[in-house]
Amino acid sequence: MKHNHSGYRLCLLIAFFLFVIIIPLAINWAYRQPALFDCFAVDWNVEDALAFYGTILAAIATVFGVYLSILYAQENYRKDERNRIAPYLALTHIREKSKYNLFSDFGFDRRDKQQE
């Protein structure tokens, strides 16, 4: 079954341009404009604001990366559990379908005792 990931790719492309190109340009433009009121005037410059934005963006990317890592580890754990249980399920299926059950008390020994 093949999944169509074109919708995710478009969303990722839009998010990339928004967070990496448009928002830093908007921050840069906003600092070049004069403050409308004195309460909006800041003591720091554009470099500090962009560094702060970069730090926030890196923190969000780190949290998202840890989330994906946890999902991948859980998926691998489920696969390992499935592979660990699968041989047991196959053996129990053989035990139930076998005419001569070697794993129980009713195997060859009981028939040999009946013939004596």
GILINRA-V748059 format. One record per helix or strand of 3 or more residues. SS is the DSSP state (2 for helix, 1 for strand). FROM is the first residue (numbers start at 0). TO is the last residue. Records with the same first field share a line. If there is no record, write none. Layout:
SS: FROM-TO ; FROM-TO
This chain:
2: 5-31 ; 37-39 ; 45-96 ; 107-114
